[in-house]
Amino acid sequence: MKILGIGNAIVDVICKVEDNFISNNNLSKGNMKLIFDESEFKKLLSGLEIQKTISGGSVANSIVGLSQLSNNVGFIGKISDDDFGEKYENGLKNENVSYFYSKKKEILPTGTCLILITPDSERTMCTFLGTAGKINENDINEDAIKKSEMIFLEGYLWDEGEPKKAFDKAIKSANKVAMSLSDKFCVDRHKSNFLDLVKNKLNITFANEEEITSLIDAKNFEEVISFAKATKKLLVITRGAKGAMSIECDKISEIGVEKNLKIVDLTGAGDLFAAGYLHGKLNNFSEQDCLKKGTEMSSKIIQQIGARL
C-alpha cells in the first residue's frame, strides 16, 4: 500500500450561513471549535439547511484525494456501529479506500463536523468528535502500517492519553511519517508536543503560515524559514494568496497560486493540497511538481462545495 491515513472519522455536515450566525453563536470565523456537549451540537444544527453530508475528517479527505489519483490507500479511524458509522464506512469504500477498522457499538456516537460556509467562502467548523476522539492503541493496525510506504496523521486527532498512545504506536511501526498540524487551535493547545513531533518524529510536516508561525512563536516568516532549515526535515507550508513552499535543509522550493479562480468554498483546500503533494512524493515527482500537483488539487476543490472532487 502506498499510504495509510490515521485520523478522526468524522461525518461532515455542510451548511451555508450568513456572517451574523457566526457572531451570534460566539464562533471564531475561519477556525474550528470543539463541542463536547451533544445537545449543544444538535441545537446549533437545528434550523440550518444542510447542503451536503460526506464521510470526512481532514486526513480522510486527503486519502480519498490520493485514491482518486489512483494510489493504493487505506484509512484507520474510530466510528460507532450506528447510522452515521455505516454511512461513513460505505462512503470510504465507495472511494476505493481500504478501511482498517471493525466498528462496534460505542458509548459515544460517530463523530460529526458542522461546516459553516459564509458568503466570503470562508469555512468555520464546529466539531463533535463523538467516538472518533476516543481512538486508542488497540484501534491501530500495526500490520497495515508496516505494509504502507508512509502513514499520514492529523493534528486534530492528537490528544493526551489514549490518542497519544495510538499516535506513538503508529509512528513506531511506520516506515515514513507525514502529519498535518491541522489548525492553529490544535497548535496552541499542544504546542510543546507538536514541536517535539516536528523536530524529532515526522519526515514531512504540513502547515499553513499561521500554524507554523504560532508553533515556534515566530515574529516574522524569516524565522519560520530558519527553523525549517534547522530541523533538517521536510516542511511544506501553504501561504494563502502567496502560494506554497517546501523547505528541506537549505533547499527551498516555491509555487504561486492559480489565478482567476471562482472560489466557492475553502473547505478541504489544505487536505487536497496535501493529497496532491503526497501523490507527487509517493510517485517520485520533482519537488516543484509535488507543489504544482498540490496547488492543482486545492485549486479544483475550492471551486465547489465540500472537500471531495
Secondary structure, DSSP 8 states (H G I E B T S, - for coil): --EEEE---EEEEEEE--HHHHHHTT--TTSEEE---HHHHHHHHTT--EEEEEEE-HHHHHHHHHHHTT--EEEE---BSSHHHHHHHHHHHTTTEEE----B--SS--EEEEEEE-TTS-EEEEEE-GGGGG--GGG--HHHHHTSSEEEEEGGG--TTHHHHHHHHHHHH-SSEEEE---HHHHHHSHHHHHHIIIII-SEEEEEHHHHHHHTT-SSHHHHHHHHHHHTSEEEEE-GGG-EEEEETTEEEEE---SS------TTHHHHHHHHHHHHHHTT--HHHHHHHHHHHHHHHTTSSSS--
